[in-house]
Amino acid sequence: MIIDFHTHSHASDGALSPRELLAEAVDAGVQQLALTDHDTVAGYRALIDSAEALPDGMRLLAGTELSSLWSGVGIHVVGLGMDVDHPDIRQGLALLDSARRERAELIAGRLEKLGMPGALAGAEAEAGVSQIGRPHFAAWMVAEGHVADANQAFDKYLGAGKVGDVKTCWPAMADAVGWIVAAGGTAVLAHPLKYKMTRVKLKRCLVDFMAAGGTAMEVYSGRQTREQTRDLCLIANEFGLLASAGSDFHAHWDYGPKVGFDAGKLPVEVELLTAERIGAA
């Protein structure tokens, strides 16, 4: 089965419109798809509000990727299959929208102290109707000539541990998980390898994640080695977590992931998260 439970459109920081992303998924033969824009369900709403019917054999799931904080680490929680009109989700997304604004103001203030005035207005212009995030600051910095490219923007200013890496605005991981579960969805710990935690700390995080109601973990996200995927599968089995997979697709680039993942290629037998299991765990 070809699935993809982690994708992004220009409703957050992706390059494609929701319809263009759907077309990518169709071309890749994806049978079960979730559009999981950061801290918004606008991309998903754009697809379900469209007059065009989904292709035969494809199932579209409600999705979002919520920003949160656990033990000083910025953690992303993917929500799948929840009622996007549930009060807990609506209130949670409103809180995150305010947090993103506060975070953007803090990032802009730090960049301006480094001699980059106009950062907030510039990032807002780059974002347009999208949820503002660090990639929009990066795009503005490139346009203004402060850096050569987006990679340099993150390496010097916006990446983990840099001046623009602001986490203090995010809600607790347990709260993000709680909103998803209350709305009837499945909470998935996104891309565990990106947090660069020790194995012991990751397992501590999973204990708290499950205590809050989380029931799945991404064992495949973007470009991973087979050994990394195998290791994550083993951890999912150890904790009794459902195994989710997604490309974390944002845009076309030479070394980036493509939309879609063949779940039959997982190196270890796992309890795979599928549309049929979402919301039922």
Buried (B, 14 or more C-beta within 10 A) or exposed (E): BBBBBBBBBBBBBBBBBBBEBBBBBBEBEBBBBBBBBBBBBBBBBBBEEEEEEBEEEBBBBBBBBBBBBBEEBBBBBBBBBBBBEBEBBBEBBEBBBEBBBEBBBBBBEBBEEEEBEEBBEBBBEBBEEBBBBBBBBBBBBBEEEBBEEBEBBBEBBBBEEBBBBBBEBBBBBBBBBBBBBBBBBBBBBBBBBBBEBEEEBBEBBBEBBBEBBBBBBBBBBBEBEEEBBBBBBBBBBEBEBBBBBBBBBBEEEEEEBBBBBEBEEBBBEBBBBBBEBBBEB
